[in-house]
Amino acid sequence: MLNTEQILEQNGLNWNVVKKPLLYAGECTTDANNGLHSTDYYGIVREDTGEVFATVKEAYTPTQNHTIIETMQDIAGQNDLEIVKAVPFNEGRKVMVQMKRPNNNVVIGGQDTEQYIYAINSHDGSSSLKFGFMNTVVFCQNQFGWLNSNAISGYRHTQSIQDKVKELPTIINFTAEEEKIAELQHFSGQSIGRDAILEMLHSLTKIDAAIGSKELQDNFSTRSINIYNDLQNCIIEETSRVGLTKWGLFNGVTKYTTHMKSAPLRENGKQESIITGSAGKMNESAYKFLLNY
């Protein structure tokens, strides 16, 4: 198993963030202030690049990458897990750490899938330290994930965050993962008809298949129409391959979000979208639709 320093180095995370006071240029210039005036705010700065991630107040305390990795190592050790990846999103504003169990395979609807646990920490103040789960369908590499609903949201970046982080290994549990997998297994045994596909498409795109071509052109952009067509094609392909079930329909959506949906044009942008962005939101909307269908 790799140690913390090796994980940081191999994944481009061997850097710190620092909290620096923010100044502003005022009209009154003296030899004492050189035209700069103090504020009550600080910038969270990536130390090696000088990139400013966020503006915060004095109570905010950065949580360093090495602290997050060390915490993940503790969680891994207590839960028979192994850290397999640590990924920076958006130049390091967020960091995802991915872990797995020794036997992380599960079959859903005849499809081999790999299960992972992930942690997300933000350096830009956009969220607290959060945990979630993600799956990859081995055959087609479709990916989907969800946040753990356990009481992690209160772990904000305050003066006590360092102590709270140390408590997380005793708080996190995997009940949410087991419940979600059981529901997906249930989906695989529930047959659907063409109406379900059309209703899913309408739910995700707001386009009604029953409207005429002129009304379609008048009311929707070319981009929206292309999204509808691409999503429809993915759903048809996956329901033909996996079966005309809720699980097949869900796979159609995750195929689109994994392989075709637009994502930020930056390193790890696709993974970022699946975990924290619009692709993940579409997957979650599709899941909720199927739960209630």
C-alpha positions as CSV (number, residue, x, y, z in Angstrom):
1,M,0.0,0.0,0.0
2,L,1.3,3.5,-0.9
3,N,2.0,5.9,1.9
4,T,0.6,9.4,2.1
5,E,3.6,11.1,0.4
6,Q,3.6,8.6,-2.5
7,I,-0.1,9.1,-3.1
8,L,0.3,12.9,-3.1
9,E,3.3,12.8,-5.4
10,Q,1.8,10.3,-7.9
11,N,-1.5,12.2,-8.2
12,G,-0.2,15.7,-8.5
13,L,-1.4,16.7,-5.0
14,N,1.9,17.4,-3.2
15,W,1.1,21.1,-2.5
16,N,-0.5,23.2,0.2
17,V,-3.0,25.9,0.4
18,V,-2.3,29.0,2.5
19,K,-4.6,31.7,3.9
20,K,-3.3,35.2,3.0
21,P,-4.7,38.6,4.0
22,L,-6.4,40.5,1.2
23,L,-5.6,44.2,0.6
24,Y,-7.2,46.7,-1.6
25,A,-5.8,49.7,-3.4
26,G,-7.3,52.9,-2.0
27,E,-7.2,56.5,-3.2
28,C,-5.2,57.6,-0.2
29,T,-1.5,56.7,-0.7
30,T,1.1,57.3,2.0
31,D,4.6,55.9,2.5
32,A,3.2,53.8,5.3
33,N,0.5,52.0,3.3
34,N,1.9,52.3,-0.2
35,G,-1.7,52.7,-1.4
36,L,-2.9,49.3,0.1
37,H,-5.5,49.0,2.8
38,S,-6.3,46.0,5.0
39,T,-9.6,44.1,4.9
40,D,-11.4,41.5,7.0
41,Y,-11.0,39.0,4.3
42,Y,-8.4,36.4,3.2
43,G,-7.5,34.6,0.1
44,I,-7.1,30.8,0.0
45,V,-4.1,30.4,-2.3
46,R,-2.5,27.4,-3.9
47,E,1.0,27.8,-2.7
48,D,2.9,26.4,-5.7
49,T,1.0,28.2,-8.4
50,G,-0.3,31.3,-6.7
51,E,-3.9,30.4,-7.9
52,V,-6.5,32.1,-5.7
53,F,-9.2,29.5,-4.9
54,A,-11.6,31.5,-2.7
55,T,-12.2,34.6,-0.5
56,V,-12.9,33.7,3.2
57,K,-13.1,35.3,6.6
58,E,-10.7,34.8,9.6
59,A,-12.5,31.7,11.0
60,Y,-11.9,29.6,7.9
61,T,-9.0,27.1,8.3
62,P,-7.7,25.3,5.3
63,T,-7.6,21.5,5.3
64,Q,-4.4,20.4,3.6
65,N,-4.3,17.5,1.0
66,H,-2.0,15.5,3.3
67,T,-4.6,15.7,6.1
68,I,-7.3,14.4,3.8
69,I,-5.1,11.6,2.5
70,E,-4.1,10.6,6.0
71,T,-7.7,10.6,7.0
72,M,-8.6,8.4,4.0
73,Q,-5.7,6.1,5.0
74,D,-7.3,5.7,8.5
75,I,-10.7,5.0,7.0
76,A,-9.2,2.6,4.6
77,G,-7.4,0.7,7.3
78,Q,-10.5,0.5,9.5
79,N,-12.8,-0.7,6.7
80,D,-10.5,-3.0,4.7
81,L,-10.2,-0.5,1.8
82,E,-7.4,0.6,-0.5
83,I,-6.9,4.1,-1.9
84,V,-6.7,3.7,-5.7
85,K,-6.8,7.2,-7.0
86,A,-6.6,10.9,-5.8
87,V,-7.8,13.4,-8.4
88,P,-7.7,17.2,-8.4
89,F,-10.7,19.0,-9.9
90,N,-10.5,22.5,-11.5
91,E,-6.8,23.1,-10.8
92,G,-7.2,21.7,-7.3
93,R,-10.2,23.6,-6.0
94,K,-11.7,20.3,-5.2
95,V,-9.9,17.0,-4.5
96,M,-11.5,13.5,-4.8
97,V,-10.0,10.5,-3.2
98,Q,-11.2,7.1,-4.4
99,M,-11.1,3.9,-2.4
100,K,-12.2,0.3,-3.0
101,R,-12.7,-3.0,-1.1
102,P,-10.5,-6.0,-2.0
103,N,-13.5,-7.6,-3.8
104,N,-15.3,-4.6,-5.2
105,N,-17.3,-6.4,-7.9
106,V,-21.1,-6.8,-7.8
107,V,-23.4,-8.1,-10.6
108,I,-26.5,-5.9,-11.3
109,G,-28.9,-7.2,-13.9
110,G,-26.3,-9.5,-15.4
111,Q,-23.7,-6.7,-15.6
112,D,-20.4,-6.8,-13.8
113,T,-19.9,-3.5,-11.9
114,E,-17.0,-2.2,-9.8
115,Q,-17.8,-0.3,-6.6
116,Y,-15.8,2.6,-5.1
117,I,-16.0,4.9,-2.1
118,Y,-14.9,8.5,-2.6
119,A,-14.3,11.6,-0.5
120,I,-14.5,15.2,-1.8
121,N,-12.9,18.1,-0.1
122,S,-13.0,21.7,-1.4
123,H,-10.3,24.3,-1.1
124,D,-12.6,27.0,-2.6
125,G,-15.1,27.0,0.3
126,S,-17.9,25.5,-1.9
127,S,-18.5,22.5,0.3
128,S,-17.6,20.6,3.4
129,L,-15.8,17.3,3.4
130,K,-18.2,14.8,2.0
131,F,-18.2,11.1,1.2
132,G,-20.0,9.1,-1.5
133,F,-20.1,6.0,-3.6
134,M,-19.7,5.4,-7.3
135,N,-20.0,2.4,-9.6
136,T,-18.6,1.6,-13.0
137,V,-20.3,-0.9,-15.3
138,V,-17.3,-2.9,-16.5
139,F,-18.5,-3.7,-20.1
140,C,-19.2,-0.1,-21.1
141,Q,-17.5,1.9,-18.4
142,N,-20.8,3.8,-17.6
143,Q,-20.3,5.6,-14.3
144,F,-22.6,6.9,-11.7
145,G,-22.2,8.1,-8.1
146,W,-24.1,9.5,-5.2
147,L,-23.3,11.3,-1.9
148,N,-23.6,9.5,1.4
149,S,-26.5,10.8,3.4
150,N,-24.8,10.4,6.7
151,A,-24.1,13.5,8.9
152,I,-21.0,14.8,7.2
153,S,-22.4,18.1,6.0
154,G,-21.6,19.9,9.2
155,Y,-17.9,19.5,8.9
156,R,-17.1,23.0,7.6
157,H,-13.7,24.6,7.4
158,T,-13.7,26.2,10.8
159,Q,-11.0,26.3,13.5
160,S,-12.2,22.8,14.7
161,I,-12.1,21.1,11.3
162,Q,-8.8,19.4,12.0
163,D,-10.1,17.7,15.1
164,K,-13.4,16.8,13.4
165,V,-11.6,15.3,10.4
166,K,-9.9,12.9,12.8
167,E,-13.3,11.7,14.0
168,L,-14.6,10.8,10.5
169,P,-13.3,7.2,10.4
170,T,-15.7,6.4,13.2
171,I,-18.7,8.1,11.7
172,I,-18.8,7.0,8.0
173,N,-20.7,3.8,7.2
174,F,-21.7,2.0,4.1
175,T,-25.5,1.6,4.6
176,A,-26.3,4.0,1.9
177,E,-24.2,2.1,-0.7
178,E,-25.9,-1.2,0.2
179,E,-29.4,0.3,0.0
180,K,-28.7,1.9,-3.4
181,I,-27.3,-1.4,-4.9
182,A,-30.3,-3.3,-3.6
183,E,-32.6,-0.8,-5.4
184,L,-30.6,-1.1,-8.6
185,Q,-30.9,-4.8,-8.3
186,H,-34.6,-4.3,-8.0
187,F,-34.6,-2.1,-11.1
188,S,-33.1,-5.0,-13.1
189,G,-36.1,-7.1,-12.6
190,Q,-38.7,-4.5,-13.4
191,S,-39.8,-4.5,-17.1
192,I,-40.8,-1.2,-18.8
193,G,-42.3,-0.2,-22.1
194,R,-41.7,2.5,-24.6
195,D,-43.8,4.9,-22.7
196,A,-41.2,4.9,-19.8
197,I,-38.4,5.8,-22.3
198,L,-40.4,8.7,-23.7
199,E,-41.4,9.9,-20.2
200,M,-37.7,9.7,-19.1
201,L,-36.6,11.7,-22.1
202,H,-39.2,14.3,-21.4
203,S,-38.3,14.4,-17.7
204,L,-34.6,15.1,-18.5
205,T,-34.9,17.3,-21.5
206,K,-38.4,18.9,-21.3
207,I,-39.0,17.9,-24.9
208,D,-42.2,16.0,-25.7
209,A,-41.8,13.5,-28.4
210,A,-45.4,14.1,-29.5
211,I,-44.9,17.6,-30.7
212,G,-44.4,18.3,-34.4
213,S,-41.1,19.2,-36.1
214,K,-42.0,22.8,-36.6
215,E,-43.1,23.3,-33.0
216,L,-39.9,21.6,-31.9
217,Q,-37.7,23.9,-34.0
218,D,-39.7,27.0,-32.8
219,N,-39.4,26.2,-29.1
220,F,-36.1,24.4,-28.6
221,S,-32.5,25.2,-29.5
222,T,-30.5,23.0,-31.8
223,R,-28.3,22.1,-28.8
224,S,-31.4,20.9,-26.8
225,I,-32.6,18.8,-29.8
226,N,-29.2,17.3,-30.2
227,I,-29.1,16.4,-26.5
228,Y,-32.5,14.7,-26.8
229,N,-31.4,12.7,-29.9
230,D,-28.1,11.6,-28.4
231,L,-29.8,10.6,-25.1
232,Q,-32.5,8.7,-26.9
233,N,-29.9,6.8,-28.9
234,C,-27.9,5.9,-25.8
235,I,-31.1,4.6,-24.1
236,I,-32.1,2.6,-27.2
237,E,-28.6,1.0,-27.3
238,E,-28.5,0.1,-23.7
239,T,-32.1,-1.2,-23.3
240,S,-31.4,-3.4,-26.4
241,R,-28.1,-4.6,-24.8
242,V,-29.1,-4.9,-21.1
243,G,-32.9,-5.4,-21.5
244,L,-36.0,-3.3,-21.5
245,T,-36.0,-2.8,-17.7
246,K,-35.5,0.1,-15.4
247,W,-31.9,-0.9,-15.0
248,G,-31.5,-0.9,-18.8
249,L,-33.1,2.6,-19.0
250,F,-30.8,3.9,-16.2
251,N,-27.8,2.5,-18.1
252,G,-28.9,4.4,-21.2
253,V,-28.8,7.6,-19.2
254,T,-25.4,6.9,-17.6
255,K,-24.0,5.9,-21.0
256,Y,-24.9,9.4,-22.2
257,T,-23.6,11.2,-19.2
258,T,-20.3,9.2,-19.2
259,H,-19.5,9.2,-22.9
260,M,-21.4,12.0,-24.7
261,K,-22.5,14.7,-22.3
262,S,-20.4,17.9,-22.4
263,A,-18.1,18.5,-19.5
264,P,-15.6,21.1,-18.4
265,L,-12.7,21.3,-20.9
266,R,-10.0,20.7,-18.4
267,E,-8.0,17.9,-16.8
268,N,-10.4,15.3,-15.2
269,G,-13.4,17.4,-16.4
270,K,-15.5,14.4,-17.2
271,Q,-15.0,12.8,-13.8
272,E,-15.7,16.2,-12.2
273,S,-19.0,16.4,-14.0
274,I,-20.0,12.9,-13.0
275,I,-19.2,13.4,-9.3
276,T,-20.0,17.1,-8.7
277,G,-21.5,18.6,-11.8
278,S,-24.3,18.4,-14.4
279,A,-23.7,14.8,-15.4
280,G,-24.1,13.7,-11.8
281,K,-27.3,15.7,-11.5
282,M,-28.8,14.1,-14.6
283,N,-27.9,10.6,-13.3
284,E,-29.6,11.5,-9.9
285,S,-32.7,12.9,-11.7
286,A,-32.9,9.7,-13.7
287,Y,-32.6,7.5,-10.6
288,K,-35.4,9.5,-8.8
289,F,-37.6,9.2,-11.9
290,L,-37.3,5.4,-11.9
291,L,-37.9,5.2,-8.1
292,N,-41.2,6.9,-8.6
293,Y,-42.2,5.4,-11.9
